[in-house]
Amino acid sequence: MADVEIRPSYATQLLNWPWVLIRFRCDHRPRRGDAKLAACAARYGEFITIGEPLQIFRRSCPNSPEMRQRRQQKYGLKCTGYLADLGAPPPPNLPPTMAAWTVIDGGKKQA
C-alpha cells in the first residue's frame, strides 16, 4: 500500500483530520482559537466535516453577517475566519527524534 499524501479540505471529516488541534485564525481581527480534535469529536460527532466548526467560529465574529446586532452592509467587512492548517501537508508519522539521520556534506574535516 503506497503512502499517498492527501491534503485536507473543508469536506474532510473530523475522523480523518490529521492534526491533534484545529487552529482557527482571522486576518481582520486579533481573533484566534485552538480546539482539540477529541473535544470537537465528542461534542459534535466524528463524522461532521471540518468546515462546520469553522462556521461556528465565524458566527461569533462581530463582522459575521449572521450577527443580529449588526446592520446589513453592502461593502462592509466580512468575517475572514479560516483554518490555519488547511492546505498544509499532513504531519509526519514519526516524531523528529525517531526519524532517520541525515548526512550533511562538508561536515567535520578529516585530520
LINVENPE-V745237 format. One record per backbone hydrogen bond with DSSP energy under -0.5 kcal/mol. NH is the residue of the N-H (numbers start at 1). CO is the residue of the C=O. Records with the same first field share a line. If there is no record, write none. Layout:
NH=CO ; CO
//
This chain:
4=2
5=3
6=4
7=5
12=9
14=48
15=46
16=13
17=14
22=35
23=21
24=22 ; 33
25=82
26=31
31=29
33=24
35=22
37=20
40=36
41=37
42=38
43=39
44=40
45=40 ; 41
48=45
50=12
51=10
52=49
53=49
54=50
55=51
56=52
57=53
58=54
59=55
60=56 ; 57
61=58
64=61
67=64
79=63
82=25
84=23 ; 82
86=83
87=8
88=85
98=95
99=95 ; 96
105=103
107=104
//
